[in-house]
Amino acid sequence: KLLKPKASHPNLPPGSFGWPVIGESLEFLRCQRGGCPEKFIRDRMSKYNSPVFRTSVLGEPMAVLYGPAGNKFLFSNEGKKVALWWPSSVGKLMGRCLVSKVGDEARSDKKMLMSFFNPEALKRIVGVVDEVTKDHLRIHWEGKDQLEAYSTLKQHTFDLACRLFMSITDPQLVSRLADHFHVFLRGVIDLPLNVPGTNFYRSKKAADSIRKELRVLVKQRRVELEKKTASPSQDIMTHLIANGDENGKLMPEAEIINNMLNLLFAGHDTSSSTLVLIIKYLSELPYVLEKVVAEQREIAASKAGGELIQWGDLQKMRYSWNVISEVMRMTAPVYGSFREALVDFTYEGYTIPKDWKLHWSACTTHGDPDYHPRAPTFDESRFEGSGPAPYSYVPFGGGPRMCLGLEFARVELLVFLHNLINGFRWSLVNPDEKIIYDPMPIPVEGLPIRLRPRD
Ligand code: HEM
């Protein structure tokens, strides 16, 4: 398939399939590890002088669509010309759940999950997020002169996801799940070779162990729901156990467990990676930090005697959110994602054959100087007023497959920033530490920072 594109498709986009089997995967990954995923795309865009080019990565023939026009095409054609696609390792490890489903099935799962992630539902949990964040900072940050920010933040976002998605408070269970997850993550985007010794094999075993733990938890919650010692609105797990879809059909237990596994996967590394980037950028931009401090101190001052952060307080954090948005523009936490062609179609005069994979790139879009003037410069004022043009700022994707956790992430990030700013000053141990993508942006040394209490 890779080497012999169909003769009936003479008008393929310009580009190269690279080497047999591996295609151009090595260059694709080398650019990520070098901290610059967009280089792979930019180099080819200028070489072929075209808004779309062909390549082969992850063992698949692929068309890469450039910029806001490409994003608009892919996001608005979901279920028509294209559908969400993830490398086959993802589907094999996750089993049947939102990310491995398309069309009506995906829509139904997403609707059920969204009832926990919409702003109305999130309003109720802001205080809990604040409480968990304060506990985390007290236990892991207070009294320390130095710590490694990335691993510490990863622990925080994982704890928070366990607590909020499944009401898990037992630290031993959280720690067992975290250990399994550590192994699981290494094989998620890998060749799906289920033979001992491979990352995928270890990842599959870890996923089985996580499922086993979650199965026990589901049984426990069913009993608690019956006894009314748990409520259907306390977390996503109980919500899914107790509530059916719009036709009243309950989600099968195996799918509840798969969806929980997927939410833990999608919802903690993305946030910890973003938090570590926020800390790094703020350390390098004292004039921005000063304004964030002013905004956050004013909000803290309005809270009498340790009152927890509420939804309304988050709406006042406008400047801080612009700063976080600009951090995600400068270094997109998710470099982009993939779709699959459902039919042969034409894009910009080129034929894209059915079954080809498609890639949209947040990194490349965010660095486009036509849409983001002086793109390499940090400028949070880009988000004032109506902000960037449609489809030119896409850290959470777009269309029907847009990130489900975007509002939750906003709560998590702002609440953390609020508590960090009000409690601590920090500086980077290694100001030149590089950020690489693996597959999310991470500082190569884990971002060690020196800490002092703010006052
Ligand atoms: C800063 C943090 C985050 C970023 C940058 C981010 C980014 C993304 C992106 C780019 C996608 C793919 C969209 C597409 O293909 O069009 C996505 C999908 C998804 N995200 Fe997030 N995400 C974040 C946090 C979260 C959190 C906290 C959760 C869970 C609560 C979450 C759950 C999901 C799920 C379930 C999907 C799949 C949606 C679908 O297939 O319809 N994400 N996210």
Residues whose N, C-alpha, C, O or C-beta is under 5 A from the ligand:
A	BS01	HEM	L98 V99 L263 A266 G267 T270 S271 T274 P333 V334 S337 V394 P395 F396 G397 G398 P400 R401 M402 C403 L404 G405 F408 A409
